[in-house]
Amino acid sequence: MPSMIIEKMTIPYEEEILQKWKKRDSSIVPSFMLAWNGPGISNGYGFGEW
């Protein structure tokens, strides 16, 4: 089966949603992430994957 390499992907988002993520707003952040204290929410890390 042929494969493909994606070198760069740009996903547009609203700044307000990122700020809610950083503040751990429960309307944006899944509950399992709110219970976790490790990296993944602070400074927006994990936002893109979510």
mmCIF entry with sequence, helices, sheets and N, C-alpha, C, O atoms, coordinates in Angstrom:
data_MODEL
# 
_entry.id   MODEL 
# 
_entity.id                         1 
_entity.type                       polymer 
_entity.pdbx_number_of_molecules   1 
# 
_entity_poly.entity_id                      1 
_entity_poly.type                           'polypeptide(L)' 
_entity_poly.nstd_linkage                   no 
_entity_poly.nstd_monomer                   no 
_entity_poly.pdbx_seq_one_letter_code       MPSMIIEKMTIPYEEEILQKWKKRDSSIVPSFMLAWNGPGISNGYGFGEW 
_entity_poly.pdbx_seq_one_letter_code_can   MPSMIIEKMTIPYEEEILQKWKKRDSSIVPSFMLAWNGPGISNGYGFGEW 
_entity_poly.pdbx_strand_id                 A 
# 
loop_
_entity_poly_seq.entity_id 
_entity_poly_seq.num 
_entity_poly_seq.mon_id 
_entity_poly_seq.hetero 
1 1  MET n 
1 2  PRO n 
1 3  SER n 
1 4  MET n 
1 5  ILE n 
1 6  ILE n 
1 7  GLU n 
1 8  LYS n 
1 9  MET n 
1 10 THR n 
1 11 ILE n 
1 12 PRO n 
1 13 TYR n 
1 14 GLU n 
1 15 GLU n 
1 16 GLU n 
1 17 ILE n 
1 18 LEU n 
1 19 GLN n 
1 20 LYS n 
1 21 TRP n 
1 22 LYS n 
1 23 LYS n 
1 24 ARG n 
1 25 ASP n 
1 26 SER n 
1 27 SER n 
1 28 ILE n 
1 29 VAL n 
1 30 PRO n 
1 31 SER n 
1 32 PHE n 
1 33 MET n 
1 34 LEU n 
1 35 ALA n 
1 36 TRP n 
1 37 ASN n 
1 38 GLY n 
1 39 PRO n 
1 40 GLY n 
1 41 ILE n 
1 42 SER n 
1 43 ASN n 
1 44 GLY n 
1 45 TYR n 
1 46 GLY n 
1 47 PHE n 
1 48 GLY n 
1 49 GLU n 
1 50 TRP n 
# 
_struct_asym.id          A 
_struct_asym.entity_id   1 
# 
loop_
_struct_conf.conf_type_id 
_struct_conf.id 
_struct_conf.pdbx_PDB_helix_id 
_struct_conf.beg_label_comp_id 
_struct_conf.beg_label_asym_id 
_struct_conf.beg_label_seq_id 
_struct_conf.pdbx_beg_PDB_ins_code 
_struct_conf.end_label_comp_id 
_struct_conf.end_label_asym_id 
_struct_conf.end_label_seq_id 
_struct_conf.pdbx_end_PDB_ins_code 
_struct_conf.beg_auth_comp_id 
_struct_conf.beg_auth_asym_id 
_struct_conf.beg_auth_seq_id 
_struct_conf.end_auth_comp_id 
_struct_conf.end_auth_asym_id 
_struct_conf.end_auth_seq_id 
_struct_conf.pdbx_PDB_helix_class 
_struct_conf.details 
_struct_conf.pdbx_PDB_helix_length 
HELX_P HELX_P1 AA1 GLU A 15 ? LYS A 22 ? GLU A 15 LYS A 22 1 ? 8 
HELX_P HELX_P2 AA2 SER A 31 ? LEU A 34 ? SER A 31 LEU A 34 1 ? 4 
HELX_P HELX_P3 AA3 SER A 42 ? GLY A 44 ? SER A 42 GLY A 44 5 ? 3 
# 
_struct_conf_type.id          HELX_P 
_struct_conf_type.criteria    ? 
_struct_conf_type.reference   ? 
# 
loop_
_atom_site.group_PDB 
_atom_site.id 
_atom_site.type_symbol 
_atom_site.label_atom_id 
_atom_site.label_alt_id 
_atom_site.label_comp_id 
_atom_site.label_asym_id 
_atom_site.label_entity_id 
_atom_site.label_seq_id 
_atom_site.pdbx_PDB_ins_code 
_atom_site.Cartn_x 
_atom_site.Cartn_y 
_atom_site.Cartn_z 
_atom_site.occupancy 
_atom_site.B_iso_or_equiv 
_atom_site.pdbx_formal_charge 
_atom_site.auth_seq_id 
_atom_site.auth_comp_id 
_atom_site.auth_asym_id 
_atom_site.auth_atom_id 
_atom_site.pdbx_PDB_model_num 
ATOM 1   N N  . MET A 1 1  ? 0.842   -1.164 0.000  1.00 0.00 ? 1  MET A N  1 
ATOM 2   C CA . MET A 1 1  ? 0.000   0.000  0.000  1.00 0.00 ? 1  MET A CA 1 
ATOM 3   C C  . MET A 1 1  ? 0.893   1.235  0.000  1.00 0.00 ? 1  MET A C  1 
ATOM 4   O O  . MET A 1 1  ? 1.842   1.297  0.782  1.00 0.00 ? 1  MET A O  1 
ATOM 5   N N  . PRO A 1 2  ? 0.617   2.224  -0.859 1.00 0.00 ? 2  PRO A N  1 
ATOM 6   C CA . PRO A 1 2  ? 1.435   3.440  -0.894 1.00 0.00 ? 2  PRO A CA 1 
ATOM 7   C C  . PRO A 1 2  ? 1.263   4.261  0.390  1.00 0.00 ? 2  PRO A C  1 
ATOM 8   O O  . PRO A 1 2  ? 0.207   4.215  1.022  1.00 0.00 ? 2  PRO A O  1 
ATOM 9   N N  . SER A 1 3  ? 2.286   4.998  0.767  1.00 0.00 ? 3  SER A N  1 
ATOM 10  C CA . SER A 1 3  ? 2.208   5.839  1.954  1.00 0.00 ? 3  SER A CA 1 
ATOM 11  C C  . SER A 1 3  ? 2.420   7.299  1.576  1.00 0.00 ? 3  SER A C  1 
ATOM 12  O O  . SER A 1 3  ? 2.834   7.617  0.461  1.00 0.00 ? 3  SER A O  1 
ATOM 13  N N  . MET A 1 4  ? 2.130   8.174  2.522  1.00 0.00 ? 4  MET A N  1 
ATOM 14  C CA . MET A 1 4  ? 2.246   9.602  2.287  1.00 0.00 ? 4  MET A CA 1 
ATOM 15  C C  . MET A 1 4  ? 2.852   10.236 3.545  1.00 0.00 ? 4  MET A C  1 
ATOM 16  O O  . MET A 1 4  ? 2.528   9.840  4.665  1.00 0.00 ? 4  MET A O  1 
ATOM 17  N N  . ILE A 1 5  ? 3.723   11.212 3.353  1.00 0.00 ? 5  ILE A N  1 
ATOM 18  C CA . ILE A 1 5  ? 4.329   11.930 4.467  1.00 0.00 ? 5  ILE A CA 1 
ATOM 19  C C  . ILE A 1 5  ? 3.788   13.355 4.464  1.00 0.00 ? 5  ILE A C  1 
ATOM 20  O O  . ILE A 1 5  ? 3.880   14.061 3.460  1.00 0.00 ? 5  ILE A O  1 
ATOM 21  N N  . ILE A 1 6  ? 3.230   13.767 5.585  1.00 0.00 ? 6  ILE A N  1 
ATOM 22  C CA . ILE A 1 6  ? 2.739   15.133 5.726  1.00 0.00 ? 6  ILE A CA 1 
ATOM 23  C C  . ILE A 1 6  ? 3.768   15.896 6.551  1.00 0.00 ? 6  ILE A C  1 
ATOM 24  O O  . ILE A 1 6  ? 3.981   15.592 7.725  1.00 0.00 ? 6  ILE A O  1 
ATOM 25  N N  . GLU A 1 7  ? 4.401   16.885 5.936  1.00 0.00 ? 7  GLU A N  1 
ATOM 26  C CA . GLU A 1 7  ? 5.452   17.629 6.621  1.00 0.00 ? 7  GLU A CA 1 
ATOM 27  C C  . GLU A 1 7  ? 4.916   18.779 7.457  1.00 0.00 ? 7  GLU A C  1 
ATOM 28  O O  . GLU A 1 7  ? 5.532   19.157 8.454  1.00 0.00 ? 7  GLU A O  1 
ATOM 29  N N  . LYS A 1 8  ? 3.788   19.338 7.070  1.00 0.00 ? 8  LYS A N  1 
ATOM 30  C CA . LYS A 1 8  ? 3.237   20.457 7.820  1.00 0.00 ? 8  LYS A CA 1 
ATOM 31  C C  . LYS A 1 8  ? 1.723   20.468 7.658  1.00 0.00 ? 8  LYS A C  1 
ATOM 32  O O  . LYS A 1 8  ? 1.198   20.288 6.559  1.00 0.00 ? 8  LYS A O  1 
ATOM 33  N N  . MET A 1 9  ? 1.033   20.682 8.777  1.00 0.00 ? 9  MET A N  1 
ATOM 34  C CA . MET A 1 9  ? -0.413  20.773 8.739  1.00 0.00 ? 9  MET A CA 1 
ATOM 35  C C  . MET A 1 9  ? -0.824  22.006 9.538  1.00 0.00 ? 9  MET A C  1 
ATOM 36  O O  . MET A 1 9  ? -0.385  22.181 10.675 1.00 0.00 ? 9  MET A O  1 
ATOM 37  N N  . THR A 1 10 ? -1.650  22.849 8.963  1.00 0.00 ? 10 THR A N  1 
ATOM 38  C CA . THR A 1 10 ? -2.124  24.056 9.632  1.00 0.00 ? 10 THR A CA 1 
ATOM 39  C C  . THR A 1 10 ? -3.615  23.921 9.887  1.00 0.00 ? 10 THR A C  1 
ATOM 40  O O  . THR A 1 10 ? -4.400  23.690 8.967  1.00 0.00 ? 10 THR A O  1 
ATOM 41  N N  . ILE A 1 11 ? -3.996  24.070 11.158 1.00 0.00 ? 11 ILE A N  1 
ATOM 42  C CA . ILE A 1 11 ? -5.398  23.964 11.531 1.00 0.00 ? 11 ILE A CA 1 
ATOM 43  C C  . ILE A 1 11 ? -5.821  25.284 12.157 1.00 0.00 ? 11 ILE A C  1 
ATOM 44  O O  . ILE A 1 11 ? -5.317  25.653 13.218 1.00 0.00 ? 11 ILE A O  1 
ATOM 45  N N  . PRO A 1 12 ? -6.744  26.005 11.515 1.00 0.00 ? 12 PRO A N  1 
ATOM 46  C CA . PRO A 1 12 ? -7.182  27.276 12.092 1.00 0.00 ? 12 PRO A CA 1 
ATOM 47  C C  . PRO A 1 12 ? -8.068  27.049 13.321 1.00 0.00 ? 12 PRO A C  1 
ATOM 48  O O  . PRO A 1 12 ? -8.792  26.057 13.395 1.00 0.00 ? 12 PRO A O  1 
ATOM 49  N N  . TYR A 1 13 ? -8.006  27.962 14.270 1.00 0.00 ? 13 TYR A N  1 
ATOM 50  C CA . TYR A 1 13 ? -8.828  27.879 15.478 1.00 0.00 ? 13 TYR A CA 1 
ATOM 51  C C  . TYR A 1 13 ? -9.076  29.288 15.997 1.00 0.00 ? 13 TYR A C  1 
ATOM 52  O O  . TYR A 1 13 ? -8.368  30.228 15.633 1.00 0.00 ? 13 TYR A O  1 
ATOM 53  N N  . GLU A 1 14 ? -10.072 29.425 16.836 1.00 0.00 ? 14 GLU A N  1 
ATOM 54  C CA . GLU A 1 14 ? -10.369 30.710 17.444 1.00 0.00 ? 14 GLU A CA 1 
ATOM 55  C C  . GLU A 1 14 ? -9.501  30.887 18.698 1.00 0.00 ? 14 GLU A C  1 
ATOM 56  O O  . GLU A 1 14 ? -9.369  29.962 19.500 1.00 0.00 ? 14 GLU A O  1 
ATOM 57  N N  . GLU A 1 15 ? -8.924  32.051 18.859 1.00 0.00 ? 15 GLU A N  1 
ATOM 58  C CA . GLU A 1 15 ? -8.053  32.347 20.007 1.00 0.00 ? 15 GLU A CA 1 
ATOM 59  C C  . GLU A 1 15 ? -8.790  32.114 21.329 1.00 0.00 ? 15 GLU A C  1 
ATOM 60  O O  . GLU A 1 15 ? -8.191  31.647 22.298 1.00 0.00 ? 15 GLU A O  1 
ATOM 61  N N  . GLU A 1 16 ? -10.072 32.433 21.370 1.00 0.00 ? 16 GLU A N  1 
ATOM 62  C CA . GLU A 1 16 ? -10.861 32.264 22.596 1.00 0.00 ? 16 GLU A CA 1 
ATOM 63  C C  . GLU A 1 16 ? -10.880 30.807 23.056 1.00 0.00 ? 16 GLU A C  1 
ATOM 64  O O  . GLU A 1 16 ? -10.842 30.536 24.256 1.00 0.00 ? 16 GLU A O  1 
ATOM 65  N N  . ILE A 1 17 ? -10.938 29.874 22.114 1.00 0.00 ? 17 ILE A N  1 
ATOM 66  C CA . ILE A 1 17 ? -10.949 28.456 22.469 1.00 0.00 ? 17 ILE A CA 1 
ATOM 67  C C  . ILE A 1 17 ? -9.622  28.047 23.104 1.00 0.00 ? 17 ILE A C  1 
ATOM 68  O O  . ILE A 1 17 ? -9.612  27.299 24.081 1.00 0.00 ? 17 ILE A O  1 
ATOM 69  N N  . LEU A 1 18 ? -8.506  28.526 22.561 1.00 0.00 ? 18 LEU A N  1 
ATOM 70  C CA . LEU A 1 18 ? -7.199  28.224 23.150 1.00 0.00 ? 18 LEU A CA 1 
ATOM 71  C C  . LEU A 1 18 ? -7.105  28.790 24.565 1.00 0.00 ? 18 LEU A C  1 
ATOM 72  O O  . LEU A 1 18 ? -6.602  28.115 25.464 1.00 0.00 ? 18 LEU A O  1 
ATOM 73  N N  . GLN A 1 19 ? -7.576  30.006 24.774 1.00 0.00 ? 19 GLN A N  1 
ATOM 74  C CA . GLN A 1 19 ? -7.517  30.617 26.106 1.00 0.00 ? 19 GLN A CA 1 
ATOM 75  C C  . GLN A 1 19 ? -8.364  29.831 27.099 1.00 0.00 ? 19 GLN A C  1 
ATOM 76  O O  . GLN A 1 19 ? -7.969  29.669 28.254 1.00 0.00 ? 19 GLN A O  1 
ATOM 77  N N  . LYS A 1 20 ? -9.521  29.342 26.667 1.00 0.00 ? 20 LYS A N  1 
ATOM 78  C CA . LYS A 1 20 ? -10.358 28.512 27.538 1.00 0.00 ? 20 LYS A CA 1 
ATOM 79  C C  . LYS A 1 20 ? -9.618  27.224 27.892 1.00 0.00 ? 20 LYS A C  1 
ATOM 80  O O  . LYS A 1 20 ? -9.693  26.759 29.029 1.00 0.00 ? 20 LYS A O  1 
ATOM 81  N N  . TRP A 1 21 ? -8.906  26.647 26.929 1.00 0.00 ? 21 TRP A N  1 
ATOM 82  C CA . TRP A 1 21 ? -8.132  25.425 27.169 1.00 0.00 ? 21 TRP A CA 1 
ATOM 83  C C  . TRP A 1 21 ? -7.075  25.677 28.240 1.00 0.00 ? 21 TRP A C  1 
ATOM 84  O O  . TRP A 1 21 ? -6.917  24.876 29.161 1.00 0.00 ? 21 TRP A O  1 
ATOM 85  N N  . LYS A 1 22 ? -6.354  26.788 28.120 1.00 0.00 ? 22 LYS A N  1 
ATOM 86  C CA . LYS A 1 22 ? -5.294  27.112 29.077 1.00 0.00 ? 22 LYS A CA 1 
ATOM 87  C C  . LYS A 1 22 ? -5.854  27.335 30.482 1.00 0.00 ? 22 LYS A C  1 
ATOM 88  O O  . LYS A 1 22 ? -5.176  27.059 31.472 1.00 0.00 ? 22 LYS A O  1 
ATOM 89  N N  . LYS A 1 23 ? -7.082  27.830 30.571 1.00 0.00 ? 23 LYS A N  1 
ATOM 90  C CA . LYS A 1 23 ? -7.717  28.071 31.871 1.00 0.00 ? 23 LYS A CA 1 
ATOM 91  C C  . LYS A 1 23 ? -8.444  26.832 32.382 1.00 0.00 ? 23 LYS A C  1 
ATOM 92  O O  . LYS A 1 23 ? -9.095  26.883 33.425 1.00 0.00 ? 23 LYS A O  1 
ATOM 93  N N  . ARG A 1 24 ? -8.341  25.733 31.665 1.00 0.00 ? 24 ARG A N  1 
ATOM 94  C CA . ARG A 1 24 ? -8.970  24.455 32.024 1.00 0.00 ? 24 ARG A CA 1 
ATOM 95  C C  . ARG A 1 24 ? -10.490 24.567 32.131 1.00 0.00 ? 24 ARG A C  1 
ATOM 96  O O  . ARG A 1 24 ? -11.105 23.978 33.019 1.00 0.00 ? 24 ARG A O  1 
ATOM 97  N N  . ASP A 1 25 ? -11.078 25.322 31.226 1.00 0.00 ? 25 ASP A N  1 
ATOM 98  C CA . ASP A 1 25 ? -12.533 25.492 31.183 1.00 0.00 ? 25 ASP A CA 1 
ATOM 99  C C  . ASP A 1 25 ? -13.186 24.143 30.878 1.00 0.00 ? 25 ASP A C  1 
ATOM 100 O O  . ASP A 1 25 ? -12.899 23.528 29.852 1.00 0.00 ? 25 ASP A O  1 
ATOM 101 N N  . SER A 1 26 ? -14.053 23.694 31.760 1.00 0.00 ? 26 SER A N  1 
ATOM 102 C CA . SER A 1 26 ? -14.646 22.362 31.612 1.00 0.00 ? 26 SER A CA 1 
ATOM 103 C C  . SER A 1 26 ? -15.584 22.254 30.418 1.00 0.00 ? 26 SER A C  1 
ATOM 104 O O  . SER A 1 26 ? -15.970 21.147 30.042 1.00 0.00 ? 26 SER A O  1 
ATOM 105 N N  . SER A 1 27 ? -15.960 23.375 29.814 1.00 0.00 ? 27 SER A N  1 
ATOM 106 C CA . SER A 1 27 ? -16.790 23.311 28.605 1.00 0.00 ? 27 SER A CA 1 
ATOM 107 C C  . SER A 1 27 ? -15.950 22.991 27.367 1.00 0.00 ? 27 SER A C  1 
ATOM 108 O O  . SER A 1 27 ? -16.489 22.640 26.318 1.00 0.00 ? 27 SER A O  1 
ATOM 109 N N  . ILE A 1 28 ? -14.642 23.113 27.496 1.00 0.00 ? 28 ILE A N  1 
ATOM 110 C CA . ILE A 1 28 ? -13.717 22.851 26.379 1.00 0.00 ? 28 ILE A CA 1 
ATOM 111 C C  . ILE A 1 28 ? -12.833 21.637 26.651 1.00 0.00 ? 28 ILE A C  1 
ATOM 112 O O  . ILE A 1 28 ? -12.652 20.793 25.773 1.00 0.00 ? 28 ILE A O  1 
ATOM 113 N N  . VAL A 1 29 ? -12.286 21.544 27.855 1.00 0.00 ? 29 VAL A N  1 
ATOM 114 C CA . VAL A 1 29 ? -11.322 20.491 28.190 1.00 0.00 ? 29 VAL A CA 1 
ATOM 115 C C  . VAL A 1 29 ? -12.061 19.232 28.654 1.00 0.00 ? 29 VAL A C  1 
ATOM 116 O O  . VAL A 1 29 ? -12.906 19.311 29.546 1.00 0.00 ? 29 VAL A O  1 
ATOM 117 N N  . PRO A 1 30 ? -11.754 18.068 28.058 1.00 0.00 ? 30 PRO A N  1 
ATOM 118 C CA . PRO A 1 30 ? -12.384 16.815 28.492 1.00 0.00 ? 30 PRO A CA 1 
ATOM 119 C C  . PRO A 1 30 ? -12.095 16.528 29.972 1.00 0.00 ? 30 PRO A C  1 
ATOM 120 O O  . PRO A 1 30 ? -11.017 16.855 30.469 1.00 0.00 ? 30 PRO A O  1 
ATOM 121 N N  . SER A 1 31 ? -13.042 15.928 30.661 1.00 0.00 ? 31 SER A N  1 
ATOM 122 C CA . SER A 1 31 ? -12.924 15.699 32.106 1.00 0.00 ? 31 SER A CA 1 
ATOM 123 C C  . SER A 1 31 ? -11.684 14.891 32.491 1.00 0.00 ? 31 SER A C  1 
ATOM 124 O O  . SER A 1 31 ? -11.090 15.153 33.537 1.00 0.00 ? 31 SER A O  1 
ATOM 125 N N  . PHE A 1 32 ? -11.273 13.907 31.666 1.00 0.00 ? 32 PHE A N  1 
ATOM 126 C CA . PHE A 1 32 ? -10.089 13.119 32.015 1.00 0.00 ? 32 PHE A CA 1 
ATOM 127 C C  . PHE A 1 32 ? -8.829  13.974 31.986 1.00 0.00 ? 32 PHE A C  1 
ATOM 128 O O  . PHE A 1 32 ? -7.863  13.662 32.683 1.00 0.00 ? 32 PHE A O  1 
ATOM 129 N N  . MET A 1 33 ? -8.817  15.048 31.193 1.00 0.00 ? 33 MET A N  1 
ATOM 130 C CA . MET A 1 33 ? -7.657  15.947 31.169 1.00 0.00 ? 33 MET A CA 1 
ATOM 131 C C  . MET A 1 33 ? -7.655  16.855 32.388 1.00 0.00 ? 33 MET A C  1 
ATOM 132 O O  . MET A 1 33 ? -6.591  17.220 32.888 1.00 0.00 ? 33 MET A O  1 
ATOM 133 N N  . LEU A 1 34 ? -8.837  17.223 32.870 1.00 0.00 ? 34 LEU A N  1 
ATOM 134 C CA . LEU A 1 34 ? -8.911  18.095 34.041 1.00 0.00 ? 34 LEU A CA 1 
ATOM 135 C C  . LEU A 1 34 ? -8.380  17.409 35.289 1.00 0.00 ? 34 LEU A C  1 
ATOM 136 O O  . LEU A 1 34 ? -7.855  18.068 36.187 1.00 0.00 ? 34 LEU A O  1 
ATOM 137 N N  . ALA A 1 35 ? -8.513  16.092 35.349 1.00 0.00 ? 35 ALA A N  1 
ATOM 138 C CA . ALA A 1 35 ? -8.054  15.330 36.513 1.00 0.00 ? 35 ALA A CA 1 
ATOM 139 C C  . ALA A 1 35 ? -6.548  15.086 36.480 1.00 0.00 ? 35 ALA A C  1 
ATOM 140 O O  . ALA A 1 35 ? -5.978  14.633 37.472 1.00 0.00 ? 35 ALA A O  1 
ATOM 141 N N  . TRP A 1 36 ? -5.903  15.375 35.367 1.00 0.00 ? 36 TRP A N  1 
ATOM 142 C CA . TRP A 1 36 ? -4.483  15.092 35.177 1.00 0.00 ? 36 TRP A CA 1 
ATOM 143 C C  . TRP A 1 36 ? -3.667  16.346 35.430 1.00 0.00 ? 36 TRP A C  1 
ATOM 144 O O  . TRP A 1 36 ? -3.991  17.398 34.880 1.00 0.00 ? 36 TRP A O  1 
ATOM 145 N N  . ASN A 1 37 ? -2.613  16.272 36.248 1.00 0.00 ? 37 ASN A N  1 
ATOM 146 C CA . ASN A 1 37 ? -1.801  17.433 36.588 1.00 0.00 ? 37 ASN A CA 1 
ATOM 147 C C  . ASN A 1 37 ? -0.505  17.535 35.787 1.00 0.00 ? 37 ASN A C  1 
ATOM 148 O O  . ASN A 1 37 ? 0.263   18.476 35.983 1.00 0.00 ? 37 ASN A O  1 
ATOM 149 N N  . GLY A 1 38 ? -0.252  16.594 34.899 1.00 0.00 ? 38 GLY A N  1 
ATOM 150 C CA . GLY A 1 38 ? 0.979   16.617 34.119 1.00 0.00 ? 38 GLY A CA 1 
ATOM 151 C C  . GLY A 1 38 ? 0.897   17.555 32.935 1.00 0.00 ? 38 GLY A C  1 
ATOM 152 O O  . GLY A 1 38 ? -0.094  18.268 32.783 1.00 0.00 ? 38 GLY A O  1 
ATOM 153 N N  . PRO A 1 39 ? 1.933   17.570 32.079 1.00 0.00 ? 39 PRO A N  1 
ATOM 154 C CA . PRO A 1 39 ? 1.903   18.421 30.896 1.00 0.00 ? 39 PRO A CA 1 
ATOM 155 C C  . PRO A 1 39 ? 0.756   17.990 29.998 1.00 0.00 ? 39 PRO A C  1 
ATOM 156 O O  . PRO A 1 39 ? 0.412   16.808 29.951 1.00 0.00 ? 39 PRO A O  1 
ATOM 157 N N  . GLY A 1 40 ? 0.178   18.913 29.306 1.00 0.00 ? 40 GLY A N  1 
ATOM 158 C CA . GLY A 1 40 ? -0.923  18.583 28.415 1.00 0.00 ? 40 GLY A CA 1 
ATOM 159 C C  . GLY A 1 40 ? -1.957  19.682 28.350 1.00 0.00 ? 40 GLY A C  1 
ATOM 160 O O  . GLY A 1 40 ? -2.721  19.761 27.387 1.00 0.00 ? 40 GLY A O  1 
ATOM 161 N N  . ILE A 1 41 ? -1.991  20.535 29.365 1.00 0.00 ? 41 ILE A N  1 
ATOM 162 C CA . ILE A 1 41 ? -2.925  21.653 29.324 1.00 0.00 ? 41 ILE A CA 1 
ATOM 163 C C  . ILE A 1 41 ? -2.171  22.973 29.453 1.00 0.00 ? 41 ILE A C  1 
ATOM 164 O O  . ILE A 1 41 ? -2.462  23.919 28.722 1.00 0.00 ? 41 ILE A O  1 
ATOM 165 N N  . SER A 1 42 ? -1.213  23.050 30.365 1.00 0.00 ? 42 SER A N  1 
ATOM 166 C CA . SER A 1 42 ? -0.500  24.308 30.578 1.00 0.00 ? 42 SER A CA 1 
ATOM 167 C C  . SER A 1 42 ? 0.192   24.768 29.308 1.00 0.00 ? 42 SER A C  1 
ATOM 168 O O  . SER A 1 42 ? 0.741   23.959 28.560 1.00 0.00 ? 42 SER A O  1 
ATOM 169 N N  . ASN A 1 43 ? 0.162   26.063 29.071 1.00 0.00 ? 43 ASN A N  1 
ATOM 170 C CA . ASN A 1 43 ? 0.786   26.693 27.899 1.00 0.00 ? 43 ASN A CA 1 
ATOM 171 C C  . ASN A 1 43 ? 0.209   26.201 26.578 1.00 0.00 ? 43 ASN A C  1 
ATOM 172 O O  . ASN A 1 43 ? 0.826   26.394 25.531 1.00 0.00 ? 43 ASN A O  1 
ATOM 173 N N  . GLY A 1 44 ? -0.961  25.571 26.607 1.00 0.00 ? 44 GLY A N  1 
ATOM 174 C CA . GLY A 1 44 ? -1.614  25.150 25.378 1.00 0.00 ? 44 GLY A CA 1 
ATOM 175 C C  . GLY A 1 44 ? -1.172  23.797 24.864 1.00 0.00 ? 44 GLY A C  1 
ATOM 176 O O  . GLY A 1 44 ? -1.686  23.342 23.842 1.00 0.00 ? 44 GLY A O  1 
ATOM 177 N N  . TYR A 1 45 ? -0.231  23.128 25.537 1.00 0.00 ? 45 TYR A N  1 
ATOM 178 C CA . TYR A 1 45 ? 0.201   21.818 25.075 1.00 0.00 ? 45 TYR A CA 1 
ATOM 179 C C  . TYR A 1 45 ? -0.971  20.850 25.143 1.00 0.00 ? 45 TYR A C  1 
ATOM 180 O O  . TYR A 1 45 ? -1.705  20.829 26.131 1.00 0.00 ? 45 TYR A O  1 
ATOM 181 N N  . GLY A 1 46 ? -1.145  20.067 24.121 1.00 0.00 ? 46 GLY A N  1 
ATOM 182 C CA . GLY A 1 46 ? -2.249  19.128 24.054 1.00 0.00 ? 46 GLY A CA 1 
ATOM 183 C C  . GLY A 1 46 ? -3.444  19.687 23.311 1.00 0.00 ? 46 GLY A C  1 
ATOM 184 O O  . GLY A 1 46 ? -4.322  18.929 22.897 1.00 0.00 ? 46 GLY A O  1 
ATOM 185 N N  . PHE A 1 47 ? -3.496  21.012 23.130 1.00 0.00 ? 47 PHE A N  1 
ATOM 186 C CA . PHE A 1 47 ? -4.625  21.645 22.463 1.00 0.00 ? 47 PHE A CA 1 
ATOM 187 C C  . PHE A 1 47 ? -4.753  21.178 21.023 1.00 0.00 ? 47 PHE A C  1 
ATOM 188 O O  . PHE A 1 47 ? -5.844  20.814 20.585 1.00 0.00 ? 47 PHE A O  1 
ATOM 189 N N  . GLY A 1 48 ? -3.677  21.184 20.297 1.00 0.00 ? 48 GLY A N  1 
ATOM 190 C CA . GLY A 1 48 ? -3.698  20.765 18.893 1.00 0.00 ? 48 GLY A CA 1 
ATOM 191 C C  . GLY A 1 48 ? -4.095  19.321 18.708 1.00 0.00 ? 48 GLY A C  1 
ATOM 192 O O  . GLY A 1 48 ? -4.835  19.000 17.778 1.00 0.00 ? 48 GLY A O  1 
ATOM 193 N N  . GLU A 1 49 ? -3.623  18.446 19.565 1.00 0.00 ? 49 GLU A N  1 
ATOM 194 C CA . GLU A 1 49 ? -3.960  17.031 19.473 1.00 0.00 ? 49 GLU A CA 1 
ATOM 195 C C  . GLU A 1 49 ? -5.437  16.810 19.795 1.00 0.00 ? 49 GLU A C  1 
ATOM 196 O O  . GLU A 1 49 ? -6.088  15.954 19.196 1.00 0.00 ? 49 GLU A O  1 
ATOM 197 N N  . TRP A 1 50 ? -5.965  17.594 20.755 1.00 0.00 ? 50 TRP A N  1 
ATOM 198 C CA . TRP A 1 50 ? -7.347  17.478 21.125 1.00 0.00 ? 50 TRP A CA 1 
ATOM 199 C C  . TRP A 1 50 ? -8.201  17.906 19.942 1.00 0.00 ? 50 TRP A C  1 
ATOM 200 O O  . TRP A 1 50 ? -9.429  17.889 20.029 1.00 0.00 ? 50 TRP A O  1 
# 
